[in-house]
Amino acid sequence: MNPATRHMVEDAYHEACCEARGRGISALAAHKEAVVAAAMLLAALDGLEDEAARSSVIAMNLRPLTQDA
C-alpha cells in the first residue's frame, strides 16, 4: 500500500471511530465499525475484494486515538 493510500485509510478509520464514539457506541464496537469503514475505502481505492481489504486494514493494527475515545 502506498503512503498516500495508507494515510487516507488511517484518516477514514479515525474519523469513523470518532463519529461512532460520539454516538455513544462502545470503544470495541466503534473500532469494529471503523475497520469496516476503512476497509470499504481501501477496497474502492485499490480494487481489492472486501475480505482482502478488511485483512489489510486489520494488519495495519489501527487503534482509536485518545480523542476518539
MARVO-301829 format. One record per residue: x, z, y of N, C-alpha, C in turn; residue in three letters; chain. Coordinates in steps of 0.2 Angstrom, whole numbers, plus 5000, padded with zeros to 4 digits. Layout:
// MARVO-301829
+------+------+------+------+------+------+------+------+------+--------+--------+
:  n.u :  n.w :  n.v : ca.u : ca.w : ca.v :  c.u :  c.w :  c.v : residu : chaine :
+------+------+------+------+------+------+------+------+------+--------+--------+
:    X :    Z :    Y :    X :    Z :    Y :    X :    Z :    Y :    ALA :      A :
...
+------+------+------+------+------+------+------+------+------+--------+--------+
// end
This chain:
// MARVO-301829
+------+------+------+------+------+------+------+------+------+--------+--------+
:  n.u :  n.w :  n.v : ca.u : ca.w : ca.v :  c.u :  c.w :  c.v : residu : chaine :
+------+------+------+------+------+------+------+------+------+--------+--------+
: 5004 : 5000 : 4994 : 5000 : 5000 : 5000 : 5005 : 5000 : 5006 :    MET :      A :
: 5003 : 4996 : 5011 : 5007 : 4995 : 5017 : 5006 : 5001 : 5021 :    ASN :      A :
: 5010 : 5003 : 5026 : 5009 : 5009 : 5030 : 5003 : 5008 : 5035 :    PRO :      A :
: 5001 : 5002 : 5037 : 4995 : 5002 : 5041 : 4989 : 5003 : 5037 :    ALA :      A :
: 4989 : 5001 : 5031 : 4983 : 5002 : 5027 : 4983 : 5010 : 5025 :    THR :      A :
: 4988 : 5012 : 5024 : 4989 : 5020 : 5022 : 4986 : 5024 : 5028 :    ARG :      A :
: 4988 : 5022 : 5034 : 4986 : 5026 : 5040 : 4978 : 5025 : 5040 :    HIS :      A :
: 4976 : 5019 : 5040 : 4968 : 5018 : 5040 : 4965 : 5022 : 5035 :    MET :      A :
: 4967 : 5022 : 5029 : 4964 : 5026 : 5023 : 4964 : 5034 : 5025 :    VAL :      A :
: 4970 : 5036 : 5027 : 4971 : 5043 : 5029 : 4966 : 5045 : 5035 :    GLU :      A :
: 4965 : 5041 : 5040 : 4961 : 5042 : 5045 : 4953 : 5042 : 5043 :    ASP :      A :
: 4952 : 5038 : 5038 : 4945 : 5037 : 5036 : 4943 : 5044 : 5032 :    ALA :      A :
: 4948 : 5046 : 5028 : 4947 : 5052 : 5024 : 4946 : 5058 : 5028 :    TYR :      A :
: 4950 : 5059 : 5033 : 4950 : 5065 : 5038 : 4943 : 5064 : 5042 :    HIS :      A :
: 4941 : 5059 : 5044 : 4935 : 5058 : 5048 : 4929 : 5060 : 5044 :    GLU :      A :
: 4929 : 5057 : 5038 : 4923 : 5059 : 5033 : 4923 : 5066 : 5031 :    ALA :      A :
: 4929 : 5069 : 5030 : 4929 : 5076 : 5029 : 4927 : 5080 : 5035 :    CYS :      A :
: 4929 : 5079 : 5040 : 4927 : 5082 : 5046 : 4919 : 5082 : 5048 :    CYS :      A :
: 4917 : 5076 : 5047 : 4909 : 5075 : 5048 : 4905 : 5079 : 5042 :    GLU :      A :
: 4908 : 5079 : 5036 : 4904 : 5082 : 5031 : 4904 : 5090 : 5032 :    ALA :      A :
: 4910 : 5092 : 5034 : 4910 : 5099 : 5036 : 4906 : 5101 : 5042 :    ARG :      A :
: 4905 : 5097 : 5046 : 4901 : 5098 : 5052 : 4894 : 5098 : 5050 :    GLY :      A :
: 4892 : 5095 : 5045 : 4885 : 5096 : 5042 : 4884 : 5102 : 5038 :    ARG :      A :
: 4889 : 5106 : 5037 : 4889 : 5112 : 5033 : 4890 : 5111 : 5026 :    GLY :      A :
: 4893 : 5106 : 5024 : 4895 : 5105 : 5017 : 4901 : 5109 : 5015 :    ILE :      A :
: 4902 : 5111 : 5009 : 4907 : 5115 : 5007 : 4914 : 5111 : 5007 :    SER :      A :
: 4920 : 5114 : 5007 : 4926 : 5110 : 5008 : 4927 : 5106 : 5002 :    ALA :      A :
: 4925 : 5108 : 4996 : 4926 : 5104 : 4990 : 4921 : 5098 : 4990 :    LEU :      A :
: 4915 : 5099 : 4992 : 4910 : 5093 : 4992 : 4913 : 5088 : 4998 :    ALA :      A :
: 4915 : 5091 : 5003 : 4917 : 5087 : 5009 : 4924 : 5083 : 5007 :    ALA :      A :
: 4928 : 5086 : 5003 : 4934 : 5082 : 5000 : 4932 : 5076 : 4996 :    HIS :      A :
: 4927 : 5078 : 4991 : 4925 : 5073 : 4987 : 4921 : 5067 : 4991 :    LYS :      A :
: 4917 : 5069 : 4996 : 4914 : 5064 : 5000 : 4919 : 5059 : 5003 :    GLU :      A :
: 4924 : 5063 : 5006 : 4930 : 5059 : 5010 : 4934 : 5055 : 5005 :    ALA :      A :
: 4935 : 5057 : 4999 : 4938 : 5052 : 4994 : 4934 : 5046 : 4993 :    VAL :      A :
: 4928 : 5047 : 4992 : 4924 : 5041 : 4991 : 4924 : 5036 : 4997 :    VAL :      A :
: 4923 : 5039 : 5003 : 4924 : 5035 : 5010 : 4930 : 5031 : 5010 :    ALA :      A :
: 4936 : 5035 : 5009 : 4942 : 5032 : 5010 : 4943 : 5026 : 5004 :    ALA :      A :
: 4941 : 5028 : 4998 : 4941 : 5023 : 4993 : 4937 : 5016 : 4995 :    ALA :      A :
: 4931 : 5017 : 4998 : 4927 : 5011 : 5000 : 4931 : 5007 : 5005 :    MET :      A :
: 4934 : 5010 : 5009 : 4938 : 5007 : 5014 : 4944 : 5003 : 5011 :    LEU :      A :
: 4948 : 5006 : 5007 : 4953 : 5003 : 5003 : 4951 : 4997 : 4999 :    LEU :      A :
: 4945 : 4998 : 4996 : 4943 : 4993 : 4992 : 4941 : 4987 : 4996 :    ALA :      A :
: 4938 : 4988 : 5002 : 4937 : 4982 : 5006 : 4943 : 4979 : 5009 :    ALA :      A :
: 4948 : 4983 : 5011 : 4954 : 4981 : 5014 : 4958 : 4977 : 5009 :    LEU :      A :
: 4959 : 4979 : 5003 : 4964 : 4977 : 4998 : 4961 : 4973 : 4993 :    ASP :      A :
: 4954 : 4973 : 4993 : 4951 : 4969 : 4987 : 4951 : 4972 : 4981 :    GLY :      A :
: 4952 : 4979 : 4980 : 4953 : 4982 : 4974 : 4946 : 4984 : 4971 :    LEU :      A :
: 4946 : 4984 : 4965 : 4939 : 4987 : 4961 : 4938 : 4994 : 4963 :    GLU :      A :
: 4932 : 4996 : 4963 : 4931 : 5003 : 4965 : 4935 : 5009 : 4962 :    ASP :      A :
: 4936 : 5008 : 4956 : 4939 : 5014 : 4952 : 4947 : 5013 : 4954 :    GLU :      A :
: 4949 : 5007 : 4954 : 4956 : 5007 : 4956 : 4958 : 5010 : 4963 :    ALA :      A :
: 4953 : 5008 : 4968 : 4954 : 5011 : 4975 : 4953 : 5018 : 4975 :    ALA :      A :
: 4948 : 5021 : 4971 : 4947 : 5028 : 4970 : 4954 : 5032 : 4968 :    ARG :      A :
: 4957 : 5029 : 4962 : 4963 : 5031 : 4959 : 4968 : 5031 : 4964 :    SER :      A :
: 4969 : 5026 : 4968 : 4974 : 5026 : 4973 : 4973 : 5031 : 4979 :    SER :      A :
: 4967 : 5032 : 4981 : 4966 : 5037 : 4986 : 4968 : 5044 : 4983 :    VAL :      A :
: 4966 : 5045 : 4977 : 4967 : 5052 : 4974 : 4975 : 5053 : 4973 :    ILE :      A :
: 4978 : 5048 : 4971 : 4986 : 5048 : 4971 : 4989 : 5049 : 4977 :    ALA :      A :
: 4986 : 5048 : 4983 : 4988 : 5050 : 4990 : 4988 : 5057 : 4991 :    MET :      A :
: 4985 : 5061 : 4987 : 4985 : 5068 : 4987 : 4982 : 5071 : 4994 :    ASN :      A :
: 4977 : 5068 : 4997 : 4975 : 5070 : 5003 : 4971 : 5076 : 5003 :    LEU :      A :
: 4972 : 5080 : 5008 : 4968 : 5087 : 5008 : 4966 : 5088 : 5015 :    ARG :      A :
: 4960 : 5091 : 5016 : 4957 : 5092 : 5023 : 4962 : 5096 : 5028 :    PRO :      A :
: 4962 : 5093 : 5034 : 4966 : 5096 : 5039 : 4963 : 5103 : 5041 :    LEU :      A :
: 4967 : 5107 : 5044 : 4964 : 5114 : 5046 : 4958 : 5113 : 5050 :    THR :      A :
: 4958 : 5108 : 5055 : 4952 : 5107 : 5059 : 4946 : 5104 : 5055 :    GLN :      A :
: 4948 : 5101 : 5050 : 4942 : 5098 : 5046 : 4938 : 5103 : 5042 :    ASP :      A :
: 4941 : 5109 : 5041 : 4938 : 5114 : 5038 : 4935 : 5119 : 5043 :    ALA :      A :
+------+------+------+------+------+------+------+------+------+--------+--------+
// end
